[in-house]
Amino acid sequence: MARTTPAPEHEPRYWHIATQLLGELKEGIIPPGARLPGERQLAARFDVSRETVRQALQMLRRSGLVATDKRGSHATLPGTAAEHIPSLDFPVGAHTTEPCAMHRTSVTWETPPPEHAEALGLSPQRPTLVHRYESATADGTGLRTAVTSFSAVAVAEVEELARYRDRADGEASAQLGRAYDWMRKAGLTLHHRDSITQLPRSVRVTRQVRDQYDRPLEITDLVVDAQQDALVYEFTLPAAV
């Protein structure tokens, strides 16, 4: 059971509720990324109106500890802005310590590679959002390329990704560094599966991401020149509940 911080007599009831939920968040009873009970359940638990519950949740949202989407409220990563977490770098979280002289990104609305279409459950020739990434070190070596295809579910349910559809002409730079964060804010818990394949002079990292309903969200193929530097690979997200 979470410790309940007594509320002073003059404090409103929603303050008391917010304080108790805050204790549960800090103690991990409600883990980062986990969904909070619905407004109706919380109202019954604390014997208050749903409006009082909304006020309590609003206090937690202002503190950055809770986010609300169309499926309800969930605990966020406490104390850290998700866009500042290096492991959320896109694509795949692979980076090099060498100076980078060339770096290009683009996004298109097109038919994805056949293996991507199959992994995402897309019918043949159905277009989707495709992101491309390319970089090289200052001396022109250390080339790394990545192709990411997003599923119909991701484009439909993640508002920030849907916005790219109208401007996915392959010309403008695509700022998708927060793609995984956007998915989380849309209420999706991310389960990732990664495989590493050794090629003659490079390494391929393939990532497939699914949500808590086992629906495919995206697939990325990253190819790194393994002769130049080691692949530094990190990825951290709240444990799935």
N, C-alpha and C positions, 0 to 999 in steps of 0.2 A: 504494500500500500504506500502511496506517496504521502510525504509529510504535508500537512495542510497548514499554511501560514494563517494565523488568526487575523481576521480583518478588524480594524478599529471600528468602533460603534458607528462613527460618522461616515464611513466609507459606503458607497452604494454596493448593492448586491453583485453587480457585474464585476466590480473590482475583486471581490472575494473569489468569484469563479475563475477569473483570469489568473489570479495568484495561484490557485490550486492547479490549474492546467499548466502553468509555468513550471511548478514544481515537478510535475509528471514529465514534462519535456526535458528538464535538466537532469532528472534521475534516469532517463532512458526508458521509463515505463511506456512513453510514447516515443518510439525511435525516430530519428531523422528520416523523412520520406514516408512515414506511416500516416495513414488517414485517421483523423480524429472522428469520434462518434458524430453522427448527424445532429443537427439542431434539435430535432424532436427528442432524441435520446438524451442529449445533454440537459434539455429543459426538464425532462422527467427525473433525471439523476439529481439535479440540484433543486427541483421543485420550484422552478421559475418559469416565466414566459419565454417564448422563443426570441422575442425582442431583446430580453435581458441577455440571452446567450449570444445574440449577434453583437451586442455591445462589448461583451467580454472577448469575443473573437477579434473584433476590431482593434482592441488594445494590443493583442498579440500580433496582429498584422503590422501595426505601426512599429513594433519592436523587431520586425523581420523574422519572427520565430514561426509564423504560420502564414501559409498562402492559401487562397481560396480560388477554386475554378468551378466549372460547371458540374463537377462530381462531388464537390464539397470542400472541406478544409484538410490540409495535410501539414505535418511538421516540416520545416525547411532545414537546411544545413545551419546550425546555430553558430552565430558569431562570425561568419565568413560569407562574403558575397560570392555566389557561385561562379561568376565570370572571372574571379581572381584565383580560382583553383587550377594550378597548372595541369592537373590530370584531365581537365575538361577541354584541353587544347584539341582543335579539330584540324586535320583528320587524325584519328586513331591515337593521338597523344604521343606520337613519335617526334623527336626533335634532335638536333645536333648542336654541339658546342662550337662548331666551325662557323666563321662569318659567312653570312648568306648574301651573295651578290644578286641572285635572281630568285624572284618569288612571284608566281602568278596564280590567280584563282579565277574561276569562271563558273557560271551556272547556266544550264540550258533546260529546256522542256523538250525531251526527246525520248525515243525508244531506248531503254537501257541495254547493256550487254546481255546476251541470252542467259548467262549464268546468274546475273543479278535479277532478271525478270523471274526466273524460276525460284530463287531464294525468297523473293518478295511476294510470290503468289500472283504476279501480274500476267494477264493473258498476253499471248504473242502480239507484238507490234503496238501494245498499249504504251503511250508515252508517260513519263513521270519526270520529277525534278532530279537532275543529274549534276553533281558538283565535281569539278576537276581542280586539282592542286598540283603544282610543279615548283620545285626549288632546286638550287644547286649552290655549292660553296663558291667562294670568291675566285678560285682558280678554274672554275668551270667543271670541276669533278663533284663527286658526292651527290649525283642526281637522285632525286626522289620524286615519284609521281604517285598520285592517288586519284581514284575514281570512286565516288560515293553515289549510290542511287537510293532514293527515298520511296517508301511504299505509299500506296493510295491512302492508307490509314494515317500515316504521318502527315501527309500534305493536307488531308481533310481536317484533322483534329488539332494540329499545331498552327496557330494563327500566323506566327512569324514566318513559317515555311510557306504557307499558302500565299503570302504576299509576293513571293518570288516568282510565282507562275507567270504573272503579266510582264515581268521584266527579265525573264530568263532567256536572253538573246545571245548568250555566249560572249558578249562584249564587256559588260560591266563587271567589275570585281565583286565577288560574292563574299560578304562578311558573315560567314556562318560559324564563327568561333564559339558561339553560344548555343549551337544546335541542340546539344544534349540538355543544357539548362532549360531551353524552351520546351523540350519534350517533358521534362519534369514538371515545369510550371503548368503544363496542360493536363497534369494529373496522371502521367504515365510513369510507372516504375520501370527502370531500364535493366534488362537482363542481357549481358553481352557474352558472346562466345567468340574466342579468338584462336586462329590457327596460324602457325608460322611455317613457311615452306622455304627451304634452301634452294636457290637457283644457281646457275653456273657462276655468276659474278654479283649476285644480289640476293636479297631476302624479300619475300612477300609476306605481308601480314594481312590476313583477311578477318574482318570483324563483321559479325552479324548481331544485330540488336533486336530484341523482342520486348514487348511490354508485359504487364502482369497478366494479360489475357492470352499470352502466347501468340499475339499477332506480330508479324514482322514489321519493323519500322524502317530499318536501313541496312545496307551492306556496303562495306568499304574494302577496296583492295589497294594497299599501299606497297609500293615497290621501292626498296632502298638499296643503293650501291653499297654492298657490304664490304667492299675492299677499302673503303675510305675511313669509315669510323663505325663504332659499335652502335647498334640500335638501342636507344634508351626508350624504354616503354613503361608507361605508368597509366593506370586508370582507376579512379576511386569514386564510388557512388555509395549512398546509404544502402545497407543491406535490405533486400526485399523482405516484405512482411508476408 
